[in-house]
Structures are given as structure tokens and as C-alpha cells.
Amino acid sequence: MTYEEYVFRIGNKSVYDSLELQNQYNNKKSLVIIELVYYGFFVGGNNINWIWLKNHGCWGDGYPTSQKLSHEQFNKILKEGNIDASNVIID
């Protein structure tokens, strides 16, 4: 894709400034853009924090991006957050 398409696709959703985006575009052999979809929030004070995740077997050791949840763990989090799991697509 062209640089203009790259910047348009990213829009204002990047943690990088425009100079870093241009540097990556020009110097990396391949780039991957990951767009996260915001589903919603946990209502009614149903905040799920690291302590809750750790105490309920939903957080292992290691870096946050290396965590992989099972379907059961994910459903446990949704249930605690009072989210209807039938509205969530798990792929």
C-alpha cells in the first residue's frame, strides 16, 4: 500500500507519532497493522483488574501481550463483567 493509504488506515489510532510512522514505513521490509475493535465496557462497577484476573486463573506469568486466554477464561471474564457472551464473537 502507498504511504498515504498506510497513514489513512492508521488514522489517529497509533501510539507512534507521524515521524516514527514514516520511519517504519520507509525502513521496515514488512509491516503489520492490527486494529482492535472496542466492544464496550463493563457496567455497574464490574471492573476487571489484574488482581481479579490473577486470582481467578486468567493471568499467567509473562508479558501481557503473550497471554492467551482459553474460551472458558474469556467467558469467565465476560460473566464477571456482566456481559452477555452470546453477543461476543470468539475466533
LINUR-V582642 format. One record per residue. N is the residue number from 1. RES is the residue in one small letter. PHI is phi as a letter, one per 30 degrees, with the letter a starting at -180 (999 if undefined). PSI is psi in degrees with one decimal (999 if undefined). OMEGA is omega in whole degrees, -180 to 180 (none if undefined). Layout:
n={N	N}
res={RES	RES}
phi={PHI	PHI}
psi={PSI	PSI}
omega={OMEGA	OMEGA}
//
This chain:
n={1	2	3	4	5	6	7	8	9	10	11	12	13	14	15	16	17	18	19	20	21	22	23	24	25	26	27	28	29	30	31	32	33	34	35	36	37	38	39	40	41	42	43	44	45	46	47	48	49	50	51	52	53	54	55	56	57	58	59	60	61	62	63	64	65	66	67	68	69	70	71	72	73	74	75	76	77	78	79	80	81	82	83	84	85	86	87	88	89	90	91}
res={m	t	y	e	e	y	v	f	r	i	g	n	k	s	v	y	d	s	l	e	l	q	n	q	y	n	n	k	k	s	l	v	i	i	e	l	v	y	y	g	f	f	v	g	g	n	n	i	n	w	i	w	l	k	n	h	g	c	w	g	d	g	y	p	t	s	q	k	l	s	h	e	q	f	n	k	i	l	k	e	g	n	i	d	a	s	n	v	i	i	d}
phi={999	d	d	d	d	e	d	d	d	d	h	c	c	c	d	c	d	d	d	d	d	d	d	d	d	d	c	c	d	b	b	b	c	c	c	c	c	d	d	l	b	d	c	i	i	d	d	c	c	e	d	d	e	d	d	c	i	c	b	c	d	j	d	e	d	c	d	b	c	d	d	d	d	d	d	d	d	d	d	d	d	i	c	d	d	d	c	c	c	c	b}
psi={154.7	165.7	-39.0	-40.9	-40.1	-49.8	-39.7	-43.8	-41.1	-38.8	-134.8	24.6	16.1	151.5	-8.7	147.4	172.5	-34.3	-42.9	-38.9	-44.8	-40.7	-45.2	-42.8	-42.4	-27.4	-14.9	139.8	-34.4	146.3	148.1	129.1	122.8	121.7	123.8	140.0	127.4	115.8	-44.4	-162.4	162.4	122.9	169.9	33.7	17.7	61.7	131.7	112.3	178.9	-41.4	-45.3	-46.8	-45.9	-45.5	-19.2	19.0	25.2	6.4	119.3	-163.7	156.9	-178.2	142.8	-38.1	-10.5	-0.1	137.3	119.1	143.0	167.4	-38.2	-43.6	-44.4	-44.6	-34.5	-42.7	-44.7	-42.1	-45.1	-33.9	2.2	42.0	135.0	107.5	-18.1	-15.5	1.8	132.2	122.2	118.2	999}
omega={179	178	-180	177	179	-179	179	-179	-179	179	-179	-174	-176	173	-179	175	-174	179	179	177	180	178	179	-180	-176	-170	-180	179	177	180	176	176	178	179	180	179	180	-178	-176	-179	177	-175	172	178	180	-179	178	-179	-176	-180	179	179	-179	-177	-178	174	-179	-180	177	176	176	-176	-176	-178	178	180	178	-178	171	176	-180	179	-180	178	177	179	179	-180	179	179	179	178	177	-176	180	178	-175	177	179	-178	none}
//
